[in-house]
C-alpha cells in the first residue's frame, strides 16, 4: 500500500472529528452512542435521504471509536427511472467519509398497488439475506421520531391491534437478525442539519411529497394536529405507556410458544398442541402469527381477518387443511401441523 493510501483514513478521521466541534452535532453523537451500545459488527441501511446519511456519519464515527466492522448497503428498487443513477450518486457521496457503499438491486416484477409496503418488505429481505451471508446479526435503520408518530396513525387506519400500533421500537428481530433504530429519539430536523454539514446535500425522494401515498397524507395530518395543539411529548408518553402493556402480552406469547409448540426440524414444520389455542384470544392470535412468520419466512405478518378465520376453524372443525402466508396448515387429531408451502 502506498503512503498516499495510508493517509486516506487519517484524513477522513480528522474530517469526521472536526464535525464534532459543533456542540449540537457532538451532543447528538453522544446520544447516538448511548442508544446503540454494541461491540458487534453491523450493517447500515442507506437510502440517500437525510436520515440515513446522518446515520452513515454517526455510525462511521462509532465504528472508528469502538473498532467494529460496518458494511453499508443501499437498495435500488428500480421503481423510478433514475433509481440506479441515484444509488450510484449516493455511493459517491458516502465515499467522502471513506464508506464503501454496496448497491443491492431488487429484480423481478414490480407492483402497481401497495407499492411502498411491498418495496419496504423487499428492501428488508435483501438486507437480511445479506446479513446472513456476511454472518452479521445487526442491521441499523435510519428511522427517527417522526416515523414513529406516522407509523402509529397508519396502523390505526389499518385497524391494527395494540402490537401493531407500538411495533415501531428501537430493536426488533426478524429471521434471527436484529433490526436496530438508534435514531428513534431524534427529530428529522436535527438529522437534516447533520447531513447538510457533513455531505452538503441528500436525495429528495418525490414519493415523500406525493399525496397518492398514505404516509404523506398522515404526515400532513400530524402537522395539522400540531397546529391545533397536539403535544408530541405527551403523545410520545402515551405510546410508551402502551408499550409497557404490550411487553406484558409478549411475555405470555413467549410462554405459549415455549410450552405448547414443538419445532420438527426433520420435516421443517411446527407442531401446535391443543393447549396452544386454549389461551386468551390475543395470546393465541400473536402466537399463531409468529408461527406463520417463522415457517413461511415472511417479514410482515399475515392479515388479521384471515388469521382469525383459521383460528376459529382450528377450534371448531375436526378436519382442516388450508394455506396462509406461504404455509400449509393441517389438523391431525388435536394437533395442528404448520409446514412451508412449496
Steps between C-alpha positions, in 0.01 A plus 500: 500500500637841401556786753221689322252223580622479857406864549143460380348363825687759708362784289152352521519457875616859541214622279244303706638610836502865390124475448464423871628845588144616441331466844166382363661234279718385790198460729308305236798268455528440877127417514538274195791319664294449816205365299707255295737347757627196309842351440369273224539561127199647322350593164370852430201540269549814287237664281662832413249703699607727788420245773705215357792725404508636857498136615793428266703784654416411861558127450834566328617696803372226730683231301829690517472562871387147591702305241202317350455399139216662306353423158288759319228409248250691288210326322421596141129416472486583127164666564606838359677578176799659676528253790827340383653839427398619849647190668833559324489866603450404865790257467723790390357723774580255780848443357569849637526350849674180388186286480500226238128485426372188322188503283238223532255480209139387522439296186172358377147622440408828668164561673238745376317529834616509864836606358666644811413206728617239249818696426570522874462124539730432203758742641503328838524156339800606291673648805423200722628256237819705469542498879470122503761463225742722692413334833405839647205503741427874517349740245477873579199686356465878468150544645452806720229621736276642225488152346380367837205741505412432137511125551264526800227675298549278194443194717184654649362553148575135421305386805810362669496375855727612784803312368471661158464852635814482714706258288739775394764453768872562547570131448310218336597164357431341163639160395744517794636834375480803731344810343629800695366857479753714690353830370153452645550778757610756240295740290521511121608864523809419709599218265458723195732756659769235557470372144536851356810565713668173402381432143357841397214325318273193491253318274145636499256216438198633304277238666550686830285788373251309284146497641429165337695333782331449837814588699515847342134562584564391861804731521283797401226387739747499794617851410138617503450341843810679627361832380183416695698439819621139487784466753740246348681451833177390667413293196838327527425426868173336395687276255749403773218405738340285230837331446515400867164322462613343174819364659289320762301327226823403321614317813192276491540445125853373559376266772234362265753442222750336736250270672252413226698480174769261375735566208536193278834568327487179297171589329557877520176555684359617832253292703244680715320327784133548584603711800670746263150620402355488854649837592344849497417610145779759473762248618382240248487757218854625559646155563349362179621808311857428612472136392378598151783754467763248614388218273399715202813717534297817450619836633151645545222314685196370311175695504308481828160408349643197319681383812186540716301280259758222518522519880121458516521200266775344711278525808175386337583268206611139539666495158704790368745557217562852372777738395609837632819709485698242297394230748288185487292465818360152581307362793588139591293377793546785751839618369555779250793450260640807322738435208646725230309505173710392199 
